[in-house]
């Protein structure tokens, strides 16, 4: 789901990931069930991952890839890409 209007985004959820598919799948599934889903954007920041299962990250509004730098770097990469910055 892509956010067409940045003004409608009230919450940006940044998920740093090193590719652990099961926790990422569970997290995205839980976020997609939130009652404010239409007011939030979900950004998955892949930390050093080359290959990603597109079915896993399809619930995210954005997927950002970058070199491995750890969770803090991945989080910062995500918030810089968010609609609310």
C-alpha positions as CSV (number, residue, x, y, z in Angstrom):
1,X,0.0,0.0,0.0
2,X,1.6,3.3,-1.0
3,X,0.9,6.5,0.8
4,X,-0.5,8.9,-1.9
5,X,-0.8,11.9,0.4
6,X,1.9,12.7,2.9
7,X,-0.6,15.0,4.8
8,X,-2.6,11.9,5.8
9,X,0.3,10.3,7.5
10,X,0.2,10.8,11.2
11,X,2.5,8.0,12.3
12,X,5.6,6.6,10.6
13,X,6.6,3.1,11.7
14,X,10.2,2.3,10.9
15,X,11.2,-1.4,11.0
16,X,15.0,-2.1,10.8
17,X,15.6,-5.6,9.6
18,X,18.6,-7.8,8.9
19,X,16.4,-10.3,7.1
20,X,14.8,-12.4,9.8
21,X,11.7,-13.3,7.8
22,X,9.5,-14.7,10.5
23,X,9.6,-11.8,12.9
24,X,9.3,-9.3,10.0
25,X,6.2,-11.2,8.7
26,X,4.6,-11.2,12.1
27,X,5.3,-7.5,12.7
28,X,3.9,-6.4,9.3
29,X,0.8,-8.6,9.8
30,X,0.2,-7.0,13.2
31,X,0.6,-3.5,11.8
32,X,-1.7,-4.1,8.9
33,X,-4.5,-4.9,11.4
34,X,-4.2,-1.6,13.2
35,X,-7.3,0.6,13.2
36,X,-5.2,3.6,12.2
37,X,-3.6,1.8,9.2
38,X,-4.9,4.5,6.8
39,X,-3.1,7.2,8.8
40,X,0.3,5.5,9.1
41,X,3.1,4.6,6.8
42,X,5.2,1.5,7.3
43,X,8.9,1.6,6.2
44,X,11.1,-1.5,6.3
45,X,14.8,-0.6,6.3
46,X,16.8,-3.5,5.2
47,X,20.2,-3.4,6.8
48,X,22.7,-5.0,4.4
49,X,20.3,-7.4,2.8
50,X,20.8,-8.1,-0.9
51,X,17.9,-10.4,-1.5
52,X,14.5,-9.9,-0.1
53,X,11.3,-12.0,-0.4
54,X,8.9,-9.5,-1.9
55,X,5.9,-11.4,-0.6
56,X,7.2,-10.7,3.0
57,X,7.6,-6.9,2.6
58,X,4.6,-6.4,0.4
59,X,2.6,-5.0,3.3
60,X,5.1,-2.2,3.7
61,X,4.6,1.2,2.1
62,X,8.3,1.5,1.4
63,X,11.3,-0.8,1.5
64,X,14.7,0.8,1.7
65,X,18.0,-1.0,1.2
66,X,21.3,0.1,2.5
67,X,24.7,-1.3,3.5
68,X,25.0,-3.0,6.8
69,X,25.5,-0.5,9.6
70,X,23.5,-1.9,12.5
71,X,20.0,-1.2,13.8
72,X,20.6,2.5,14.6
73,X,21.8,3.2,11.1
74,X,18.8,1.3,9.6
75,X,16.3,3.2,11.8
76,X,17.9,6.6,10.8
77,X,17.8,5.6,7.1
78,X,14.1,4.8,7.6
79,X,13.1,8.0,9.3
80,X,14.9,10.1,6.8
81,X,12.7,8.5,4.1
82,X,9.5,9.0,6.0
83,X,6.7,11.3,5.0
84,X,6.9,13.2,8.3
85,X,10.4,14.5,8.0
